[in-house]
Amino acid sequence: MFDTKEIRANFPSLNQAINGQPPIYFDNACMSLRPKQVIASMNEYYEKFPACGDRSFHLWGEEVTKRCEKARSDIARFINAKSEEIIFTRNTTEGINLISHSLYGEKESDNLPVVITSDKEHNSNLIPWQLLEKQGKIKRVIVKTNKDGTFNLEEFQQEIAENKSGKPQEKNLVSLAYTSNLDGVTNPVEEIIKISHQNGFLVLLDAAQTAPHQKIDVKKLDCDFLAFSGHKMLGPSGIGVLYGKYELLKALPPFLVGGETIADTTYQTAEFLEPPHKFEAGLQNYAGIIGFGSAINYLNDVGMENILEHELKLNTYFDSQLKSLESKRPLTILGPADPALRGGITSFLVEGVDHHKIALLLNSTTNIMVRSGSFCVHSWFNDKGIKGAVRVSLYLYNTKEEIDILIQTLEKIIKL
Amino acid sequence: MICVIAFLVFAFLGIFSVKYRQLAKEAFACVFKRMTLRKCDTGFEEKIKAQITGRLLKRSTRLAKIAEKLYEPVAWLFVASFFVSLFFVGRGAYYYLKFGTCNPQSPTSCPFYRSATPLEKVLDIYKCPQDPTK
């Protein structure tokens, strides 16, 4: 385990007073805070070698290229991938859109390829497939999750068996959240991938909520594509990663094209580079890449197992305290009752109290920052007829004392 | 109705300080929706209420609870008082222009009372000078 006090000292945003009180940040599922090591590495880029990489042979250009390629290999090692399988994107959304555009660029004349998602996906893993379906390029299948939010493997197996008669392996796709941002449930992805491959489906995992909190081994998982974001794992905004098996990336046409993606051009032709550069058009977010690499190193130093253990312990404590408020006013926790199945996330509703009001009052009373609303999973909330909820999402710098303040404030709010 | 009060307050404060002008704009957006008989869904009223309730909650849950119940009635009271006051000010101004006093029933009680009405003074300027030969 680690010393939370020591960790917190690394985060400048936590060491300030707002209206005389410290900030209490519980919106990590949206964006995490950044340690000074990450900030320093980005400042170093801007102060010492603010040039473009992969182009120029001068001092600064070479330094940028070296640092970025080091970040790429650090990130690759973080998920047990090869460097050439790591594509830098802006975020998870861009990674998913890259796959949706590259895999389904052409309209098929017969036997539409099938894309299977669940009923609890972030809009970024819903809308790209909705659009493709409207364009007549795919057939979309939605697998309903269980009432407690856990993945329904039986229904998934049924749907996949019924729909495997579409295009062969290179076009059928299962695209799922590895961990849900709504209720923190981690899907049984190893089983899902095994069933998908047996039935000729590729698998794309939205790992935005997994990579910051759990160890990922893409080789062990054998997933075909995996996307995650830097800003949810202590890294800068505007940087993310799409992992893809090298042979698959090689066969995919590029998404965005232009400089950086080509080896040579004539007026009529373009000779594209090999992955990952084929998919990295234009000048890159060099400060972001370097910062992301620094974030990965920070997480490695702390230890992913330690982070998960810390979050589970805190969330279990929060769960028990939250449930003790039920005697004051009925409340509902979304997802499984067992907090161990929800990672570091707890989303809840309080009967008779608007979720936005709870968030506003937590903020104005004790600087507690939570998310309220539909968490970009509007489809699920609309289907269930729920207006919205409050989400508390924890990370390595949160403490038991912060949870106590949250519970005390929540108690006052529900008594109003 | 809080948005109406908030708009009046922030618009006035916005004359002296830039930081209130954005709030005045937000309040106005809410007022406009209310005036066109639509629900104010900008979240502005909730934000203002939460700011006030939050501060009270730090001191006393009971006080915050009372405030929560009283927002709308007090806001309506302020808005009604505002329009009633506006009516009396307008009426006073009309009486002053017409009679030289804002209270014709008791002219000297008006602090702005003068012997000649402003209208008469204005007409005096345009009177033709009297023919000295007649």
HADDOCK unambig.tbl for C-alpha pairs under 7 A between the chains (distance, minus, plus):
assign (segid A and resid 357 and name CA) (segid B and resid 46 and name CA) 6.88 0.50 0.50
assign (segid A and resid 360 and name CA) (segid B and resid 47 and name CA) 6.70 0.50 0.50
assign (segid A and resid 360 and name CA) (segid B and resid 50 and name CA) 5.82 0.50 0.50
assign (segid A and resid 361 and name CA) (segid B and resid 50 and name CA) 5.27 0.50 0.50
assign (segid A and resid 361 and name CA) (segid B and resid 54 and name CA) 5.49 0.50 0.50
assign (segid A and resid 364 and name CA) (segid B and resid 50 and name CA) 6.55 0.50 0.50
assign (segid A and resid 364 and name CA) (segid B and resid 51 and name CA) 5.58 0.50 0.50
assign (segid A and resid 364 and name CA) (segid B and resid 54 and name CA) 4.98 0.50 0.50
assign (segid A and resid 365 and name CA) (segid B and resid 54 and name CA) 4.33 0.50 0.50
assign (segid A and resid 365 and name CA) (segid B and resid 55 and name CA) 6.09 0.50 0.50
assign (segid A and resid 365 and name CA) (segid B and resid 57 and name CA) 6.71 0.50 0.50
assign (segid A and resid 365 and name CA) (segid B and resid 58 and name CA) 6.21 0.50 0.50
assign (segid A and resid 412 and name CA) (segid B and resid 61 and name CA) 6.28 0.50 0.50
assign (segid A and resid 416 and name CA) (segid B and resid 65 and name CA) 4.86 0.50 0.50
